[in-house]
């Protein structure tokens, strides 16, 4: 629950569930806790509503497996372990396919004697490509702040 939007959704769901309990004068904490544990609030994962790919190799099929793995994590550890190995195997296969595709592109550039694109592709695959860092300070209107004193304030 690092994302504040997800944290807000979960806290809102919990507050909505506990609202009827707060209005009643008498309640037993054990009954409230058991009802809360068995409710759909804890089963529903707001992050899984719209999963996003964080890596280029992860497919929607792998995302579905990870969502299923999250559902079995605390209830069925054996099923969770099986799904975990399946996710790792699929990621491994996707990575091997990606490297294979990149190598065929590099070989094609070599056949065409296109050294510029060949070296560019090799640097991209091996991670040797240098990215320029942009350390510019920008104000609210989108203008670049050039004055060092204003940059310190920012």
C-alpha angles and dihedrals in degrees: 000000000000093000110085092214092057091045089052092050093050094047090048091051091050093047091050090051094048096043096087090048093053091054094057118084099215125045137147115231093218092056092047091049094048092049090048093049092050095045126102091246094084093040094055115082112201091197091060093058092083110013116195129206111245096178130045093234097056113101129196088256090059091046090054090051092050090051090051090047090054090055092054096041099101101019104048113019094179092056089045091054091048091051091046092056089047091052092049092048092050092048089049090051092047090050092050091049091049093051090047091052092047091050092052089052090050090049090050091053088049092052090050091047089234097152096170094059092037093058092041091054093046091051091049094050096045094044095242093122110118116224120204113236116226108213097170121138116225128193127220093276093053097253119140112247110227101170110094092214092055090047090056090053090050 
